Amino acid sequence: SLKTQLIKPDAGIAPLFWPPFDQTPRDPGYIKGYPPGLRENGGQYSHAAMWAVMAFARLGQGDEAAGLWSMLNPIGHALAPQDAARYKVEPYVVAADVYSVAPHEGRGGWTWYTGSAAWMHRAGIESILGIRREGEFLVIDPCLPAAWPGYAATVTLGGCICEIEVRNASGRGRGIGEALLNGQTWVLDDTAGLRIPLAPGRHVLMLTL
């Protein structure tokens, strides 16, 4: 239902729910105080939209996760003059909400204050690229689109510098098939992703999905 009813590629939005509350026999509370399609009343509430990206990644659906992340990227709302005219707010910061009902469909709401900007960062880095810190360990658990050949990243945490290369030649996008740390094979366990200690120094990590 999320993919078929709540993701609207033409408008570049993912509403919180659909349809918005309007003429309803029962009062759902303050949410109906917003006009239909604005903010929590059926508009895109960007926190939830970013959590949807993370949910797709957790399910192993890399195409869906990266596709939704790209659609939510504010720069996509200003690729053409007509897009910018519709969006009406800065296309270089995440908007807390985006309207979903004509004549304001696709118009950005409040900017420069939303925590969903941090969630977008985490969704991209931690859920799609799969890079996150857990205590004194670095965890790598990518969920990439099939079309991505891979990526390279350098992570610096304290005295640990880790140069990461992820290869996705198979198009699997998920699941580590082979891992080399500083040229040595790293034994994989049955848990998701790869977990290595944050040892001081420079390290080279190569993963094949």
C-alpha positions as CSV (number, residue, x, y, z in Angstrom):
1,S,0.0,0.0,0.0
2,L,2.9,2.4,0.6
3,K,4.3,1.9,-2.9
4,T,0.9,2.0,-4.6
5,Q,-1.0,4.6,-2.6
6,L,1.5,6.9,-0.8
7,I,4.4,7.4,-3.2
8,K,3.4,9.9,-5.9
9,P,6.4,10.2,-8.4
10,D,4.7,12.8,-10.6
11,A,4.5,15.2,-7.7
12,G,7.7,13.9,-6.1
13,I,6.0,13.4,-2.7
14,A,5.2,10.6,-0.3
15,P,2.1,11.8,1.8
16,L,1.8,10.7,5.4
17,F,-1.6,9.1,4.6
18,W,-4.3,9.3,1.9
19,P,-6.8,10.7,1.4
20,P,-6.6,13.7,3.7
21,F,-9.3,14.4,6.3
22,D,-11.9,16.9,5.0
23,Q,-15.7,16.4,5.3
24,T,-15.7,13.6,7.9
25,P,-18.6,12.6,10.2
26,R,-16.1,12.1,13.1
27,D,-13.5,14.6,14.3
28,P,-10.0,13.1,14.2
29,G,-8.7,16.0,16.3
30,Y,-6.2,18.8,15.7
31,I,-5.0,17.2,12.5
32,K,-8.2,18.3,10.7
33,G,-7.3,21.9,11.6
34,Y,-5.0,21.9,8.7
35,P,-6.5,22.2,5.2
36,P,-6.6,18.9,3.3
37,G,-3.1,18.1,1.9
38,L,-1.2,20.4,4.3
39,R,1.3,19.2,6.8
40,E,0.0,16.2,8.9
41,N,-3.4,16.2,7.2
42,G,-2.3,14.1,4.2
43,G,0.7,16.1,3.2
44,Q,4.2,14.7,3.0
45,Y,5.5,14.8,6.6
46,S,9.1,14.3,5.8
47,H,10.1,12.4,9.0
48,A,7.8,9.5,8.0
49,A,8.9,9.7,4.4
50,M,12.6,9.2,5.5
51,W,11.6,6.3,7.7
52,A,10.0,4.7,4.7
53,V,13.4,4.8,3.0
54,M,14.9,3.1,6.0
55,A,12.1,0.5,6.0
56,F,12.7,-0.4,2.3
57,A,16.4,-0.8,3.1
58,R,15.7,-3.0,6.1
59,L,13.5,-5.2,3.9
60,G,16.4,-5.5,1.4
61,Q,14.7,-3.5,-1.3
62,G,17.5,-1.4,-2.5
63,D,15.9,-0.1,-5.7
64,E,12.9,1.2,-3.7
65,A,15.0,2.7,-0.9
66,A,17.3,4.6,-3.2
67,G,14.5,5.6,-5.6
68,L,12.4,7.1,-2.7
69,W,15.5,8.8,-1.2
70,S,16.3,10.4,-4.6
71,M,12.7,11.5,-5.0
72,L,12.6,13.1,-1.6
73,N,15.9,14.9,-2.2
74,P,14.9,18.6,-2.3
75,I,17.2,19.3,-5.3
76,G,14.9,17.2,-7.4
77,H,12.2,19.9,-6.9
78,A,14.2,22.4,-8.8
79,L,15.6,20.6,-11.9
80,A,13.5,22.7,-14.2
81,P,12.0,26.2,-13.8
82,Q,8.5,24.9,-13.6
83,D,9.5,22.5,-10.8
84,A,11.1,25.4,-8.8
85,A,8.0,27.5,-9.4
86,R,5.8,24.8,-7.9
87,Y,8.1,24.0,-4.9
88,K,8.5,27.7,-4.0
89,V,11.0,27.1,-1.2
90,E,14.8,26.5,-1.0
91,P,15.7,23.3,-3.0
92,Y,18.9,22.9,-0.9
93,V,17.3,22.1,2.5
94,V,14.8,19.5,3.4
95,A,11.3,20.8,4.0
96,A,9.4,19.6,7.0
97,D,6.3,19.0,4.8
98,V,5.3,19.2,1.2
99,Y,1.6,19.8,0.2
100,S,-0.2,17.1,-1.6
101,V,-3.5,18.6,-2.9
102,A,-4.1,20.9,-5.9
103,P,-3.6,23.8,-6.4
104,H,-0.6,23.5,-4.0
105,E,0.5,19.9,-4.8
106,G,4.3,19.7,-4.6
107,R,4.7,23.0,-2.8
108,G,7.2,22.9,0.1
109,G,6.3,23.9,3.6
110,W,8.5,24.9,6.5
111,T,12.2,24.8,6.0
112,W,15.4,25.3,8.0
113,Y,14.2,23.6,11.2
114,T,13.1,20.0,10.6
115,G,14.7,17.0,12.1
116,S,13.9,15.1,8.9
117,A,17.1,16.6,7.4
118,A,19.1,14.4,9.9
119,W,16.9,11.4,9.1
120,M,17.6,11.9,5.4
121,H,21.3,11.9,6.1
122,R,21.0,8.7,8.2
123,A,18.8,7.0,5.6
124,G,21.4,7.6,2.9
125,I,24.5,6.8,4.9
126,E,23.3,4.2,7.3
127,S,20.5,2.5,5.4
128,I,21.5,2.6,1.7
129,L,25.3,2.8,1.9
130,G,25.0,0.8,5.1
131,I,27.7,2.5,7.1
132,R,27.1,3.0,10.8
133,R,28.9,3.0,14.1
134,E,27.9,0.8,16.9
135,G,30.0,1.5,20.0
136,E,33.6,0.7,19.2
137,F,32.7,-1.1,16.0
138,L,32.1,-0.1,12.4
139,V,29.2,-1.9,10.8
140,I,28.9,-2.1,7.0
141,D,25.6,-3.5,5.7
142,P,24.8,-2.0,2.3
143,C,21.4,-2.1,0.5
144,L,22.1,-0.8,-2.9
145,P,20.1,-0.5,-6.1
146,A,20.8,-3.3,-8.6
147,A,22.1,-0.8,-11.2
148,W,24.7,0.7,-8.9
149,P,28.2,-0.8,-9.6
150,G,29.1,0.0,-6.0
151,Y,30.7,2.9,-4.1
152,A,33.8,4.1,-2.3
153,A,33.9,6.0,1.0
154,T,36.4,7.0,3.6
155,V,35.3,6.9,7.2
156,T,37.3,8.6,10.0
157,L,36.3,7.9,13.6
158,G,38.8,9.0,16.2
159,G,42.1,7.5,15.3
160,C,40.6,4.9,12.9
161,I,40.6,5.8,9.2
162,C,38.8,3.2,7.0
163,E,38.8,3.3,3.2
164,I,35.8,1.3,2.1
165,E,35.1,0.0,-1.4
166,V,31.9,-1.9,-2.0
167,R,31.5,-3.8,-5.3
168,N,28.0,-4.7,-6.6
169,A,29.0,-6.2,-10.0
170,S,26.4,-9.0,-9.5
171,G,23.6,-6.5,-9.1
172,R,22.5,-8.2,-5.8
173,G,22.7,-5.0,-3.9
174,R,22.4,-6.8,-0.5
175,G,24.4,-9.4,1.3
176,I,28.2,-9.5,1.6
177,G,29.7,-12.4,-0.3
178,E,33.4,-11.6,0.3
179,A,35.3,-9.2,2.6
180,L,39.0,-8.3,2.6
181,L,40.4,-6.2,5.4
182,N,43.9,-4.9,4.7
183,G,44.3,-7.6,2.1
184,Q,43.3,-10.4,4.5
185,T,40.0,-12.4,4.2
186,W,37.6,-11.5,6.9
187,V,35.5,-14.4,8.1
188,L,31.8,-13.6,7.8
189,D,29.3,-14.7,10.3
190,D,25.6,-15.3,10.0
191,T,24.6,-11.8,11.1
192,A,23.6,-9.1,8.7
193,G,26.5,-7.0,7.5
194,L,30.1,-6.8,8.5
195,R,31.3,-5.7,12.0
196,I,34.9,-4.7,12.5
197,P,36.6,-3.0,15.5
198,L,37.6,0.7,15.2
199,A,41.3,0.0,15.6
200,P,43.7,3.0,15.3
201,G,45.5,3.5,12.0
202,R,44.5,3.4,8.3
203,H,42.6,0.4,7.1
204,V,41.4,-0.8,3.6
205,L,38.2,-2.7,3.5
206,M,36.9,-4.2,0.2
207,L,33.5,-5.8,0.1
208,T,31.9,-7.8,-2.7
209,L,28.1,-8.2,-2.6
